[in-house]
Amino acid sequence: MGMSERRERTATESLVTIAFGVEIVIVLFGTIAIAGANKDHALEVIIAAILLMGVLALGAATLRRGLNPIAFVTQVVLLLPVAIEPLWFVAWGICEIFWVSCLVKGIQLDRRKDQK
């Protein structure tokens, strides 16, 4: 498949990609805050954050093939740090509100485009 044959990205894929980017930033700032508050566990928090950002980047990369289960699995994986840091639930909640709203808006835009 040549470069000219590349399929057009859907609005959903574009918006969810943006959501992944925002989530990576939230993870980064959440990590700084949590690591600062828990200096004894700072290293674990930082390692967990690097892994999470890797998972989010992977999720965003898979969107090139369309919206798939991996994109949804990443949202569950994002919840894991709650096990060691309950405050993380707040960051996860913010991420999910943003992610789901991007997903819903993208689906609406794609449906509208398909109707034309």
Backbone bond lengths (Angstrom), bond angles and torsions (degrees), N, CA, C in turn:
res aa  C-N    CA-C-N  psi(-1)  N-CA   C-N-CA  omega(-1)  CA-C   N-CA-C  phi
1 M - - - 1.455 - - 1.531 109.63 -
2 G 1.294 116.90 118.28 1.460 121.32 -177.86 1.515 111.78 -77.93
3 M 1.325 115.39 172.17 1.458 120.36 -178.60 1.524 111.23 -63.68
4 S 1.339 117.23 -34.66 1.462 120.51 -177.58 1.538 111.69 -69.93
5 E 1.340 116.25 -21.89 1.457 119.99 -178.01 1.525 112.98 -89.59
6 R 1.305 116.90 2.66 1.465 120.04 -178.49 1.520 110.04 -58.71
7 R 1.328 115.69 132.03 1.455 117.86 -177.76 1.521 110.25 -73.01
8 E 1.308 115.04 153.68 1.454 120.58 -179.28 1.529 108.95 -74.37
9 R 1.307 116.61 136.86 1.465 119.87 178.21 1.513 109.48 -72.49
10 T 1.301 115.34 143.09 1.458 119.11 177.79 1.529 108.53 -80.26
11 A 1.322 115.66 162.40 1.467 120.84 177.04 1.530 109.13 -61.18
12 T 1.329 116.19 -37.14 1.474 120.51 179.60 1.523 110.14 -60.19
13 E 1.330 116.69 -48.75 1.469 120.78 179.90 1.524 111.12 -60.28
14 S 1.335 116.33 -42.91 1.467 120.11 -179.28 1.522 111.23 -64.08
15 L 1.344 116.68 -47.30 1.462 120.19 -178.56 1.522 111.98 -66.99
16 V 1.331 117.72 -40.24 1.464 120.32 179.06 1.531 110.10 -66.97
17 T 1.328 117.22 -34.42 1.466 120.51 175.84 1.530 109.66 -61.39
18 I 1.331 116.52 -42.80 1.467 120.97 177.25 1.529 109.34 -62.57
19 A 1.336 116.33 -42.22 1.467 120.40 179.37 1.527 110.52 -59.88
20 F 1.337 117.00 -41.59 1.470 120.33 177.69 1.533 110.12 -60.18
21 G 1.319 116.23 -42.02 1.468 120.06 178.76 1.514 111.76 -61.06
22 V 1.343 115.81 -44.86 1.464 120.63 178.84 1.530 109.79 -63.75
23 E 1.337 117.17 -40.33 1.465 120.61 178.83 1.527 111.53 -61.44
24 I 1.333 116.34 -40.34 1.465 119.90 178.58 1.527 109.78 -60.49
25 V 1.341 116.62 -41.14 1.470 121.04 178.56 1.537 110.16 -65.75
26 I 1.343 117.08 -42.51 1.470 121.08 178.90 1.533 109.93 -62.50
27 V 1.345 116.62 -42.60 1.468 120.74 178.27 1.534 109.07 -60.42
28 L 1.321 115.78 -43.46 1.464 120.59 -179.20 1.532 111.08 -60.05
29 F 1.338 116.48 -50.84 1.463 119.73 -178.82 1.526 111.64 -69.89
30 G 1.341 117.12 -36.62 1.462 121.30 176.09 1.518 110.12 -60.15
31 T 1.317 115.47 -41.30 1.466 121.45 -179.80 1.523 110.90 -63.58
32 I 1.321 115.74 -44.55 1.468 119.91 179.90 1.528 109.54 -60.63
33 A 1.339 116.63 -44.35 1.467 121.24 -179.38 1.529 111.37 -66.05
34 I 1.331 116.41 -47.71 1.468 121.23 -177.03 1.526 111.02 -68.59
35 A 1.335 116.76 -43.13 1.468 120.01 179.07 1.524 110.04 -64.08
36 G 1.331 116.29 -35.84 1.474 120.60 177.97 1.516 111.36 -66.78
37 A 1.338 116.52 -37.59 1.468 121.41 -179.13 1.530 111.51 -76.03
38 N 1.329 116.95 -32.65 1.475 122.09 -178.39 1.512 109.99 -116.50
39 K 1.308 116.16 71.65 1.466 118.69 -176.18 1.535 112.69 -60.15
40 D 1.346 117.75 -28.93 1.471 120.22 179.66 1.535 110.86 -67.16
41 H 1.332 116.56 -30.60 1.468 120.46 -177.49 1.530 112.31 -108.94
42 A 1.316 116.99 15.48 1.467 121.17 -175.15 1.528 112.30 -54.35
43 L 1.334 117.07 -43.67 1.468 119.85 -177.40 1.530 111.20 -62.42
44 E 1.339 116.71 -45.85 1.471 120.01 179.38 1.527 110.51 -61.07
45 V 1.337 115.46 -41.94 1.467 120.57 -179.55 1.526 109.78 -61.97
46 I 1.326 116.60 -43.48 1.476 120.94 -178.99 1.532 110.72 -66.58
47 I 1.336 117.02 -42.97 1.473 120.21 178.64 1.528 110.01 -62.50
48 A 1.331 116.50 -44.65 1.471 121.09 178.49 1.533 110.38 -59.30
49 A 1.327 115.93 -41.83 1.468 120.58 -178.84 1.529 111.29 -65.22
50 I 1.324 116.17 -41.30 1.471 119.75 178.95 1.535 109.33 -62.41
51 L 1.341 116.44 -42.71 1.466 120.28 177.85 1.531 110.56 -63.18
52 L 1.335 116.41 -44.01 1.469 120.25 179.17 1.528 111.55 -61.10
53 M 1.329 116.02 -44.46 1.462 119.53 179.64 1.529 110.19 -63.55
54 G 1.331 116.48 -35.78 1.462 120.81 175.75 1.521 111.31 -63.10
55 V 1.336 115.89 -43.53 1.473 120.87 178.74 1.535 109.99 -63.43
56 L 1.332 116.89 -42.23 1.472 120.71 179.13 1.528 110.69 -65.11
57 A 1.326 116.94 -41.25 1.467 120.27 178.23 1.525 110.26 -63.36
58 L 1.333 116.69 -40.28 1.457 121.56 176.73 1.535 110.10 -62.31
59 G 1.317 115.91 -45.34 1.468 120.47 178.17 1.522 111.15 -57.90
60 A 1.325 116.16 -45.16 1.465 120.61 179.37 1.532 110.72 -63.91
61 A 1.331 116.73 -40.01 1.470 121.28 -179.67 1.539 111.46 -64.72
62 T 1.336 116.77 -36.35 1.474 119.31 -178.49 1.525 112.00 -69.28
63 L 1.327 117.36 -18.27 1.470 120.18 -179.65 1.523 112.26 -64.43
64 R 1.327 117.20 -15.60 1.464 119.58 178.20 1.520 110.53 -62.53
65 R 1.327 116.35 -23.33 1.462 121.36 179.28 1.527 111.12 -98.25
66 G 1.316 116.42 8.24 1.456 120.47 -179.81 1.518 110.37 104.76
67 L 1.308 115.78 168.97 1.461 120.80 -179.61 1.521 107.98 -68.89
68 N 1.324 117.15 122.47 1.457 119.70 -175.90 1.522 110.75 -135.89
69 P 1.331 117.79 171.27 1.472 120.87 -177.29 1.529 114.13 -55.30
70 I 1.336 118.01 -31.64 1.468 120.39 -178.78 1.530 110.38 -58.10
71 A 1.335 116.42 -39.80 1.465 120.45 -179.90 1.531 110.54 -59.76
72 F 1.331 116.47 -37.88 1.463 120.52 -179.61 1.535 111.49 -76.37
73 V 1.331 116.29 -37.60 1.470 121.04 179.29 1.530 110.25 -60.50
74 T 1.330 117.05 -37.10 1.473 120.09 -179.56 1.526 110.77 -58.71
75 Q 1.328 117.09 -32.76 1.462 120.60 -178.13 1.529 111.30 -69.93
76 V 1.325 116.29 -30.11 1.470 121.29 176.36 1.532 109.18 -74.81
77 V 1.347 115.43 -42.76 1.467 120.74 179.98 1.537 110.04 -59.26
78 L 1.329 116.20 -35.73 1.465 121.51 179.50 1.525 112.51 -59.01
79 L 1.322 116.88 -22.76 1.457 121.24 -178.52 1.534 112.33 -79.65
80 L 1.333 118.09 -19.48 1.473 122.00 -174.46 1.536 116.04 -51.63
81 P 1.343 119.59 -41.84 1.469 118.69 -178.03 1.531 113.94 -60.04
82 V 1.337 117.88 -16.32 1.461 121.00 178.11 1.540 109.47 -57.68
83 A 1.342 116.58 -29.59 1.468 121.79 179.49 1.534 111.71 -57.75
84 I 1.341 116.64 -35.44 1.466 119.01 -179.49 1.524 112.35 -105.21
85 E 1.338 116.87 -17.85 1.467 119.75 -177.59 1.535 109.78 -144.13
86 P 1.341 116.60 97.69 1.470 120.37 -177.95 1.537 113.62 -56.37
87 L 1.320 117.19 -30.86 1.465 120.75 178.64 1.529 111.96 -59.78
88 W 1.336 115.70 -23.78 1.457 120.66 -178.26 1.529 110.66 -59.81
89 F 1.338 116.20 -26.46 1.460 120.84 -178.55 1.530 110.70 -56.52
90 V 1.330 116.98 -35.37 1.468 121.56 178.95 1.533 109.70 -63.21
91 A 1.342 115.53 -48.51 1.473 119.92 179.34 1.528 110.04 -61.59
92 W 1.349 115.92 -41.86 1.466 120.16 179.89 1.521 110.25 -62.59
93 G 1.321 116.56 -42.80 1.468 121.13 179.15 1.522 111.68 -58.90
94 I 1.329 116.12 -44.61 1.471 121.21 178.80 1.534 109.49 -61.75
95 C 1.340 115.84 -45.16 1.465 121.03 178.96 1.524 110.74 -57.81
96 E 1.336 115.67 -47.06 1.473 119.53 -175.46 1.518 112.38 -67.28
97 I 1.328 117.05 -39.95 1.465 120.05 178.18 1.529 108.83 -59.01
98 F 1.321 116.10 -45.52 1.462 121.03 -179.12 1.526 110.82 -66.39
99 W 1.336 116.65 -46.40 1.464 122.10 -176.73 1.531 111.03 -62.33
100 V 1.322 115.53 -48.48 1.467 120.42 -178.58 1.527 110.84 -65.65
101 S 1.336 117.43 -40.09 1.464 118.56 179.31 1.533 110.72 -65.42
102 C 1.328 118.13 -37.62 1.470 121.11 176.00 1.528 110.28 -64.92
103 L 1.322 116.32 -41.89 1.466 121.47 179.87 1.531 110.32 -62.03
104 V 1.331 116.78 -49.19 1.468 121.60 -178.03 1.527 110.45 -64.03
105 K 1.340 117.28 -45.92 1.469 121.34 -179.97 1.530 110.30 -61.81
106 G 1.331 116.07 -42.08 1.468 120.16 179.17 1.512 111.76 -61.77
107 I 1.336 116.80 -44.03 1.468 121.08 179.53 1.526 109.97 -62.48
108 Q 1.333 116.64 -41.67 1.473 120.57 178.21 1.532 110.87 -61.23
109 L 1.328 116.56 -46.20 1.468 120.69 -179.72 1.526 111.09 -62.99
110 D 1.342 116.70 -41.26 1.464 120.33 179.89 1.528 111.40 -65.76
111 R 1.332 116.50 -39.77 1.473 119.88 178.31 1.516 110.75 -62.91
112 R 1.342 115.29 -43.32 1.462 120.11 179.55 1.522 110.79 -60.57
113 K 1.334 115.74 -42.34 1.464 121.76 -179.87 1.528 110.62 -64.75
114 D 1.343 116.91 -40.43 1.474 121.32 180.00 1.521 111.94 -67.52
115 Q 1.338 118.21 -28.21 1.457 121.17 -178.60 1.526 111.82 -73.91
116 K 1.329 115.87 -24.06 1.489 119.12 -178.44 1.513 111.50 -75.04
